[in-house]
């Protein structure tokens, strides 16, 4: 306040420049791009060299940008420009993060890419380094991560995509807390060697990593494991090669607390509750295609069997998120006489697609979730699983819902949220039935939030809201809140 009074008394126009260096450096550190920080050097003599003391972030390229794959000139221009700029950044006092997204790797740019890695790991000693090729190559033709980069004690976050990892010696990434590797082929021994060199690792992400069959995580510090395999039309060649190189993956991770399985898998990822005993949060948002079976019924049989095993292994978690495949399989399993095991989850998120089988699956799982406190249902245009929809005909599905009478109590459920609900006529009937069921069985409910898009032409929004509000509520404190975009 005293300094501010002095500045005001002088009547200076450039009051910002009179702030202490510590304040100015903090302001500059909030700029997202290093180039923006450098541009402030032209403001005045005071600002000329101030930027050199700021921990900047350098970003080259755009993630997932639709480059012209065959445009060699475009690639060479990008590579030359990036390398040229890095020479100017050598004088910068502190570079915190360096992220580069070339659209494709070719053998004739290897020296430049090696220079980028050397700059990040040996010159700037960055804390965060990202090298992600936008266009996926076959693993055997990908960029080979240089041996000198396996020794680094300053890196904290590392993201490598479409790179070959094959350390000839030991790995020393002693400060690394987050590692993300994608679109490459590894062996169990190779991955074990990498992880053994990361004693402080807290988060591991494997995105479309091939070749591993056993993932053993013995570190008590590694608490988050993400396994992805996104189905991408731009990577059809990679996906086809992936189908021919499938392995079931068995996970032994007694200390992880968060597990995410997302994407499209061609084989099983196997868990056992005893091997993931510390798990608190599980996200199962995936689809599977067991390509060894040509018969659709045999595929469905294995999918259901696999899902039963997976649900048993995560029955102890407190936070659970399920994707459309899991939800649509529930009623099929129920028709076959199987019931979901008792779940300990207190927070449940369901990603549904407003199909009849989804509602049957929701009912099925709620019956086993008596400890539930928060329920979130997201109807954000999730693609239904066609072969599951065809398992029972629509008439049978409707009949089952009309006669569905579930004796179930939700004594701890306090919060319910519906997101991205588009009130089409085809889904309204089942949503109304679900809301009525929840209001009846949630005896301590406090709030039901319905974020709706639009209601069909024949039903006004106000009328539909009144319909929701008219349902009897077993909880005297329950309120219904409507949110519209």
Secondary structure, DSSP 8 states (H G I E B T S, - for coil): -HHHHHHHHHT-S--GGGS-HHHHHHHHHT-S-HHHHHHGGGS-GGGTTGGGGSEEEEEES-TT----TT-HHHHHHHHHHHHHHHHHGGG-SEEEEEEE--S---GGGHHHHHHHHHIIIIIS--SEEEEE-SS---GGGSEE--GGGGB-SS--EEEEESEE---SS--B-TT--EEEEEEEE--HHHHHHHHHT-TT--EEEEEEEES--EEE---SS--EEEEEE---GGGHHHHHHHHTT---EEEE-TT--EEEEEEEESS-EE--GGGGTT--EEEEEEEE--TT--SHHHHHHHHHHHHHHHHHHTTT-SEEEE-HHHHHHHHHHHHTT--------SEEEEE--S-HHHHHHHHHHHTT-TT--EEEEE-S-----HHHHTTS-HHHHHHHHHT-------TT--EEEEEEEEE-HHHHHHHHHHHHHHHHH-TT--EEEEEEEEE-TTS-HHHHHHHHHTS--S-TT-EEEEEE-
